[in-house]
Every structure is written in structure tokens, then in C-alpha cells.
């Protein structure tokens, strides 16, 4: 930090808390935390935060409102707060609609192409295929696999690289 840093942008995705010393060491440097704040809004840092819990709930509710009842969820690593919260939102919407989540419908993946591909393969091999999948951001492996198979599975191309 001796090279004239004008400010810090910190992306905080892990659920474990970093040392407060990191923030206190350079109190004069403006800091913006993105995704979530490990310090509960304390201090001089600004925070840019999505609402992954609400997002997971709303996305799943959208699928429910479209008439889907067998909805699976592919999430990112659960040591990442946004992934964990999106899964909680998915579960909340399913519970509120009194829809069962069959074993194997929740898959924890990674953020790599192969992980998304493997997760979709597992869902497509499930004895009772899901009608819809709520998945993490940019699940390219999911998209390519679902577009390549037969039997009615498709990726909603008009929405680009994400599911609604």
C-alpha cells in the first residue's frame, strides 16, 4: 500500500471473517466492500450488496408461478455467502409453496464450466427429472448440456446467460 493507492474495492464472498486489522491498518484509504460486509456495516467502509436470499426466493417463485413443481437448484460452493443465501431463498420458496425437494435436486457445484456440466448431467439422469432448474450465475456447462440433449430440455436463449 506504499504505492499511492487511491482506494480499495474488496469482494467478500467467503463466510469466514477476515481480520479486522486489514481494514484498520490503512484507515485513510477509502474502501468499498462488494457482496457482503464481514463487519456488519461498522467502520468507514461503504457497501455494495445484492440480496442473494431474496434473489433465490424470487427466482424460484417465478418458476413456481409458471407452473413448475419439480424444481432443482444448482448452487456455487456453500462457503460463499451468496451461494448459501441463494440456496436458502430457493428452499424458502419451495417450502412456502409446499413443494417437495427430492433428494438429488440440490447440487453444490463450483464456478467452473465442468462443474455446471456435471451438475446438469446428474439432474438429467435423476429418476424423476426436474421440470426447471434454478442455478447459479453463468452456468455455461448447464446451458450447453441442456441445449444438446433431447427430450424437451432447453435453455431460454432470450435471457442470455442466466435463468429466470
N, C-alpha and C positions, 0 to 999 in steps of 0.2 A: 504494500500500500504506500510505498515511498515514491511512487511514480506519478503523483498528481492525479489520483483517481477522483473524478467528479462526483461519482455516486455508485451505489451498488444496487443491482437487481438480484434478488435471491428467490430461487424457485424451490419451495419447501414441499416435497412430496412424501417424504418418509414419515412414519408415525412416531418414531423416536425423536426426542427433542435434542437439538444441538446445544452446545454450551452457550450460555448467556454471555460468556466472555467474548465470544466472536463479535457480538453486537456492541459490547461495552468498550472494546479495545479502541475503536475509532468513532467516538460519539459525534464528531463534527462532520462525518461523511453522510450525506443524505442516503437513506435506504428505503427501498420499496420491496416488500415481500409479496410474492405471487403464489397463488394456490391456497395457502393457508399460513397462518402465523403460529409459530411454535410458542409464542409468548403471550397469547391471549390479548393482543392489542396493547400491551404495555409498551412504554417507551416512545421514541420519536419516529418509529418506522411507519410508513404508510402501507396499506394492504390492498391488493387487488385479488379478489377471491370469487370463484364461481360457487355455485351451490350444488355440489355433486349429489347430495342427498335428494334435494328437490328434483334435480335433473333426472336421476334414476327413477324416481317416482313418476314424474310426468311422462317420460318416455314409455315406461311400462303401461301407464294408464292410457296413453294414446293407442297402444296395441290392443289393450282390453276394449277400449271404446270402438275399435274397428272390428270387434267380434272374435278376436283370437282368444283362446282359452288355454292352449298349451304353449306357454312362452318360456323360452330358455334364456339364460344370461351367461355371456362370456365376459369376464372381467379381467382387469390387469392384476398385477401382484397385490395381494392384500396387505402388504406392508406399506403400500402407497395410500395415503389418506383418501384421495379422490376415488380410487378404485373401490376401497372399502365402503365409502359412503354411497356410491352409485349402486353397489350390491344391496346395501340396506334399503335404499329407495325402491329398488326392484321388489324386494321382499315385502315391503310395506304395502305397495300397490297390489301385489298378489294376495296378500292377507286380507286387505280391505275388500277385495272383490271375491273373497272366499274361493280362490283358485289354488289348487294343489301345485306344489313344485316337486315333480317326481325326482327321485334320485338320479343323478347324472345330468340334470338340467342346469345346474350351476357349475360352470367350469372356470377355474382360475388359470389364466394364461399369462403370457408375458407381452412385451410390446414389440415382438418380432413377427415377421411375416409367417415363419414356420409355426409359431405358437398359435396364431389365428387359424391357420390351415388345419392344424392338428385338432384344435377345439371344434371346428365345424365338422371335421370328419367324425369325431366322437358323437356329436349330436345327430348327424345324419345316419349313423349306424345304430342309434338308440332304437330299442324295440318299438317305442311309440314316438315317432319323430315330432319335434316341436313344430307348431304352425308358424311361429315367429321367434326371432332371436333379438334380444336387446344386448348390444355388445359395446365394448369399449370404443373409444375414438379410433378411427383409421384402422379398422380390422381388415386390411387388404387381403390377407390369406382367406378370411371368411368370404369375402366378396368373390374372389376368383374361384374358389371351390364351389360356392353355391351357383355361380353362373355356368359352371362346367358340367354340373350333374343334370340328370333328367329327373322326371317325377314331379315337376311343378315348383321346385325351389328356384327362387330368383332373387336378384338384388335390385332394389329400387333405384335404377340408374338416374332418375330425375333428381335425386337428392345427393348426387355426387358420392363422396367417400364416407358417408355416415348413414346410419339407420335412423328412422324416426319412429 
